Structures are given as C-alpha cells and as structure tokens.
Amino acid sequence: MLLNRTIHVSFAVLLLNFNVSLAQSIPSTVAPGRESEQFRQPDKPLSRLPTPTIQLEGATAPEGASAISLVVTRINVEGSTVYSAQQLAALTSGLTGKRISLQDVYDVASRLTGKYGGDGYVFSRAIIPPQALDPNGAVITLQVIEGYVDHVEWPEDLAARYPSLFAAYTAKITAARPANIKTIERYLLLANDLPGLTVRSRFEASKANPGATTLKVELDHKPFAWGAQIDNRGTKGRGPWQYLTSVEANNALGLQERMGLVYAGSFDTDELQYVAGNVSVLLNTEGLTSFSSISYSNGDPGIYELRQLGYGGESFSFETGLSYPLLRSRDANLILSGSFFLEDSRGETDSLLISRDRIRGFRLKADYDNADEYNGINQARFTLSQGISGLGATDADNPYASRDKGKPDFTSVSLYLSRLQGLGSGFSVFGAVEGSYSFDPLLAAEECSYGGRFAGRAFDPSELTGDRCFTALAELRYDLPDLAPDISQAQLYQFVDFGSVHRIDPAAGEDRSADGSSAGIGFRTGWQNHLNMDVSAAKPLHGRSDKDWRFFLAVNTRF
C-alpha cells in the first residue's frame, strides 16, 4: 500500500515536471495569448504638418509715410482685453520721446496684429483710426479690433443626429471673445472624432455683425465601414499567410457610439482563428470616451512536433476603460487613458494541460504627438501596467504558468518615441525606439517582444520575447512624384532595425538575453486611399539561424 502511494506521488511529480518543462519549450511565436501580435498595426499620430494659417493684414501705411516724421510722446492702445499694459508697452518701447517716421507707427500696429495672430487670435487686428497728430508732440492711439465667431452653421440633416453636441461646440466657439484658433480647432477636431464623421470648414465675414466671422461646417457621414487584409506576416506555426476582415457601425444607435467586429486567422484555419469586438461611446462634449474590447482565439499550431503531441491553445481577453483628449489640435495632441484588463490563456495536448494563465490588472497610458516648425512629426507613448492578485487571477505559484516564475501581480512600464522628418525633394526619414521594463518575471501574454511588421521585420511576430526589451527602427523613404491621379501613395523605403530582450529569471535551458537585427527594402502604394499594398524584402543580420532573404506582401482595402 505504501509502495503504491509512493509510486503514485512520484508519477504525479514527474508528470507535473514534464508539463512545466513542455510549457517552457512552446515557441513564443505560438504561445497562447500572443495571437493579436500577428495583426497589430502601429498607432498613427493625429498631428499634421503645419499649413498656412489665417493672418489678417495689419494697418497699411499711406504712401510716403517713411518721409513723414513726428515726435511721439505717448502711444495708447485701446480695445485690447488679451494683453496687460506691460505686455503692450513692450511692443512700443523705444518709440516715445524721440522723432520717428509715420511708417514706424504703422509698423507697431502690424507687430501688434502679428502678436495676436501668433498667439492664435487670428481674427484680431490693430488699426490706426483717423486722428490729428502734432508733429512736435503726438499722442498716438492704436485701436484693436478683437474678432470673434458670431455663428456656427452645421448641416441641418446631420445636426439633428447630434443636437446636444453641436450646440455645445457652437457655444464654446462663440463664447470665446476674442476667438482663438486653438479653441476652434479643438471643437472641430472633436466633431471630426465622432463616429463616422469627416469635418471640413471655412470662414466667412459675418453678415450680421461687423468685425465678426461666421464658421460654416461641412460634414460627411459614413454609417458603415468595412475592410479586409491579406499578408504573409504570420508565423511558422500560424501562417505565414493570414487574413483579416473588419466591419464598423457608426452611431447606429444614436448614442455617439462606434462598434467594430474583426475576424482573422491563418489560411489554414486549424492553425489560428481570431475574433474580436470593440465598442466606444462618447460620454461628454469634451471628448471623454468609454471603450471596451473583447477577443477570443484558438488553434493548433502547424509545427510538426506540436502536432504529434496534439497540442493546441486558446485565449480570451477583455479590456474596458476611459480615455480623454487633454490636448486636441492640428499640431499637438495628448490623450490620457486608463483601463482594466483581463487575459486568460491555456495550452493543452490531447490528454494533458500544459499551461494556464489568468491575468488581471490595470493600465494607464499617455499618448502624445506634435508637428513642429522643422517639418517633423513626433510621437511618444508611455504605458504603466499593473497586474493584481484576485478577481480570478492565477496564483503566483501556479504550476501551469506559461513562463516559469512568471508573476500575475507584475509591474511594468514602456516608452515609445518616434519622429518622421521631412528632408525635401520627396525624401523623409522615420526613426523609432521603444523600451519596456518589468520589475517582475512576466507571463507569456504580457512579455515584450522583437519581430513582426514594425521592428524585427525579418523575424516572425514574437520571435524574441522577454521581460525587458529594447527595439529601434530607422527607415529612409522616398515619395515618387505623382504617377497618376488615382494613385494616392507611391513610396520606396529602406530600413534597418535592432532588438534586444532580457529575461529576469530564465528557466532551465533558456537564455537570459537575446538580440537580433535586420535590414531590407520595400515599396508602398495606394489607390484612392481605398486599396493599399506593401511589398518588401528583409534579411536577418544576426539573431536568427536562417539568414536568407524573406519576402513579404500585404494588401488591404477599406471602404
């Protein structure tokens, strides 16, 4: 009896050790919980390069003003509510108590108009009203006309679907006296962010109020959108050829909501099927938005050794949270968000449970981008992730953890930085770096990685994973001259990238760190912004045993 019990216990320990060993040997490219990495697209910045802004002309000096001289004893500025007396005095300092030309006086008015415009008050200007001037002791009056928007015209057919929002945007814009282009931009862009809406606008002189401006808004509404994509950016065990289809409904319920559904997978549907849904709802007129997403995937990786074991995996994820555009303009944006997330995954053979993770936690994000006067667009994203115990999360000593010693109550941070710099003559250069740092060993779904369509382009998605990662990418681009009216993009590019990963406490047989690099060339083209194609060739420079050239094709369409 005692011998049988000892045999049973020993066999159970041996079986558990076998499961733990097998869980650590599952390639990271097919680890349950990492399926979405195959379809992840880089986030695009919201900012756009500066365009010519509205600028009212200052007062025009009469002919011969340079030849007319006078002694100025004082300069009075009337009608300005934006600037203090000290700020206004700085514009006129050095002109009083001495003889100057009349042209100098008009130059002061032009500088004041320029200051208003430079600070965003583009409808305000300074004039010199008719006045008698003593050449030997002139007191000069400058009159500031602080322009404003007296009315905003929205299309009647769509205004009925957004009555409270458009009324609130109108109130914000018309209440600003004087009008500032930043205020106008914010609320027009918030309108443009509404589900399915595209905003265009123009300004006209008010017919009712002299010195005022009327803002006329044109809107395009797309109730539904759909898209499809095929590419060979999958992995050896899940692809490489894969597909993605999506459909989106915009404000179908009249709640200012956007609902989306995605179905994706590998061409061999036994290897991977992935379905995801998302919904976002605008909560107030300042852009506060609630969002939720859910996804499920399953499949049996097409790797011979795993197929012999009958290995398969599945994963489920859920996230819900709030986002808020603290800053929203054409040239700078800051979006803050916080969310709760849930990630469940499991891997098993026909007869054995190999791995099982249940992760719960919170994320805080800050996404910033801006376009500057040097013809560049910058982007930065900071993420703090905090796993927690409880709410169904697996224990820290989970014997079926996907990564040995991986902790569900982890803390990690990441920072992404990029810049797109125009060089002129059709050339531009894009550079990006990203660093991820965890204070604890991570489970598979939360690990950072190198490989895929962004950094590590000659590597499969998640080919190198770890608890701490660094990746870098540099890309030289050349936009070909207009080839045809319907061609919206034709771009040649050359790239090089690098990645390094580090494990805090590697399992037996695992490397503590690994790195890789690759380089290649490609061509992107688009047709009427509906059909896009990317053809590229990439070669691993180091970090991969197979250093042959790899060729990739991605075709996507969206309507």
ZIFENJO-V603519 format. One record per residue. N is the residue number from 1. PHI is phi as a letter, one per 30 degrees, with the letter a starting at -180 (none if undefined). D_CENTER is the distance of its C-alpha to the mean C-alpha in whole Angstrom. Layout:
n->{N N}
phi->{PHI PHI}
d_center->{D_CENTER D_CENTER}
This chain:
n->{1 2 3 4 5 6 7 8 9 10 11 12 13 14 15 16 17 18 19 20 21 22 23 24 25 26 27 28 29 30 31 32 33 34 35 36 37 38 39 40 41 42 43 44 45 46 47 48 49 50 51 52 53 54 55 56 57 58 59 60 61 62 63 64 65 66 67 68 69 70 71 72 73 74 75 76 77 78 79 80 81 82 83 84 85 86 87 88 89 90 91 92 93 94 95 96 97 98 99 100 101 102 103 104 105 106 107 108 109 110 111 112 113 114 115 116 117 118 119 120 121 122 123 124 125 126 127 128 129 130 131 132 133 134 135 136 137 138 139 140 141 142 143 144 145 146 147 148 149 150 151 152 153 154 155 156 157 158 159 160 161 162 163 164 165 166 167 168 169 170 171 172 173 174 175 176 177 178 179 180 181 182 183 184 185 186 187 188 189 190 191 192 193 194 195 196 197 198 199 200 201 202 203 204 205 206 207 208 209 210 211 212 213 214 215 216 217 218 219 220 221 222 223 224 225 226 227 228 229 230 231 232 233 234 235 236 237 238 239 240 241 242 243 244 245 246 247 248 249 250 251 252 253 254 255 256 257 258 259 260 261 262 263 264 265 266 267 268 269 270 271 272 273 274 275 276 277 278 279 280 281 282 283 284 285 286 287 288 289 290 291 292 293 294 295 296 297 298 299 300 301 302 303 304 305 306 307 308 309 310 311 312 313 314 315 316 317 318 319 320 321 322 323 324 325 326 327 328 329 330 331 332 333 334 335 336 337 338 339 340 341 342 343 344 345 346 347 348 349 350 351 352 353 354 355 356 357 358 359 360 361 362 363 364 365 366 367 368 369 370 371 372 373 374 375 376 377 378 379 380 381 382 383 384 385 386 387 388 389 390 391 392 393 394 395 396 397 398 399 400 401 402 403 404 405 406 407 408 409 410 411 412 413 414 415 416 417 418 419 420 421 422 423 424 425 426 427 428 429 430 431 432 433 434 435 436 437 438 439 440 441 442 443 444 445 446 447 448 449 450 451 452 453 454 455 456 457 458 459 460 461 462 463 464 465 466 467 468 469 470 471 472 473 474 475 476 477 478 479 480 481 482 483 484 485 486 487 488 489 490 491 492 493 494 495 496 497 498 499 500 501 502 503 504 505 506 507 508 509 510 511 512 513 514 515 516 517 518 519 520 521 522 523 524 525 526 527 528 529 530 531 532 533 534 535 536 537 538 539 540 541 542 543 544 545 546 547 548 549 550 551 552 553 554 555 556 557 558 559}
phi->{none d d d d d d d d d d d d d d d d d d d d d e d c d e d d b d e j c d d d d c d c d d c d d d b e e c e c d b d d d d c d d d i d d c c c a c c c a b c c c j c c d c d d d d d d d d c d i c c i b d b c d d d d d d d d d d d d d d e d d c j d d c c a c b c d e a d b d e c l d c c c c c c c d d b c c a c c c e d d c d d d b d d d d d d d d d d d d d d b d d c d d d d e e d d d d d d d d e i c b c b b a c b d d d c b e i c b c c c c c b c c c d b b b a b b b a c c d c e d b k d d b b b b b b b c c h d c i c h c b c b b b b b l d e d d d d a b b b b b b b b b d c a d c j d b c b b b b b b b a l c e d c e d d d d d i d b b b b b b b b b a b b b d d b b a d c a b b c c b b a c b b b c b a b a c d b b d c b a b b c b l b b b b b c b b a c c d c i b b c b b b c b c c b d b d i h j d d d d c e d c d d b e i d c d c d b b b b b c b b b c c d c j h i c a b c b b b b b b b c d b d c d e d c d d a b k k d c c j d c c d e i d c b a d b b b b b b b b c b b d d e e d a e d d d a b b c b b b b b b b b b b c d b d d e i c d d b a b a a a b l b a b c b b b h i c b b b b c b b b b d c a j b d d c d d b c b b b b b b b b}
d_center->{65 64 63 61 59 58 58 55 53 53 52 49 48 48 46 44 43 43 40 38 39 38 35 34 35 32 30 26 25 27 27 26 23 21 21 18 17 18 16 13 10 8 4 4 5 7 10 13 16 18 21 24 25 28 30 34 37 39 43 45 48 51 53 54 53 53 56 57 57 57 57 54 55 52 49 48 44 44 42 39 37 34 36 38 42 41 38 40 43 41 40 44 45 48 49 52 55 56 56 53 53 52 49 48 47 45 43 42 41 39 37 37 35 33 32 31 29 27 27 25 29 29 32 34 37 40 43 47 49 53 55 58 57 60 60 62 59 57 54 51 49 45 44 40 39 36 34 33 31 34 33 30 30 28 29 32 31 28 28 31 28 26 29 28 24 26 28 26 24 27 29 26 26 30 31 29 33 32 29 26 23 20 22 22 19 17 19 19 15 16 18 16 13 16 17 18 18 18 20 22 24 27 30 33 36 37 41 41 41 41 39 36 33 32 29 29 26 26 23 23 23 22 23 22 20 21 19 21 20 23 23 24 22 23 26 29 30 28 28 27 27 24 23 21 21 19 21 19 21 20 22 25 27 26 24 21 20 18 19 18 20 20 23 22 25 27 29 32 31 33 31 28 27 23 23 20 19 17 18 16 18 18 21 21 21 19 16 17 16 17 15 17 17 20 21 24 25 29 30 33 32 34 35 39 40 37 39 42 41 40 37 34 31 29 26 24 21 20 18 18 17 16 13 13 12 14 13 13 14 14 14 12 10 10 9 11 12 15 17 20 20 22 23 26 27 31 33 36 39 42 44 42 38 37 34 32 29 28 25 24 22 20 16 15 11 10 7 8 8 11 13 17 20 21 19 16 12 11 8 9 8 11 13 16 18 22 24 27 30 32 30 32 30 32 34 34 37 36 38 36 33 30 30 34 33 30 29 28 27 25 23 20 17 15 13 11 11 11 13 14 17 19 23 25 27 24 23 20 19 15 15 13 15 14 17 18 21 23 26 27 28 25 26 25 22 20 21 19 19 20 20 18 17 14 17 20 21 24 24 23 20 21 24 24 23 24 24 23 21 20 18 18 17 19 19 21 20 23 23 26 28 28 30 30 29 27 25 22 21 23 22 23 22 23 21 22 21 22 22 24 24 27 28 30 33 33 36 39 38 35 34 32 30 29 27 26 25 25 25 25 25 23 23 20 22 21 23 23 19 21 22 20 21 21 24 24 26 26 28 28 30 30 30 31 34 34 33 33 31 29 28 25 24 21 22 20 20 19 21}
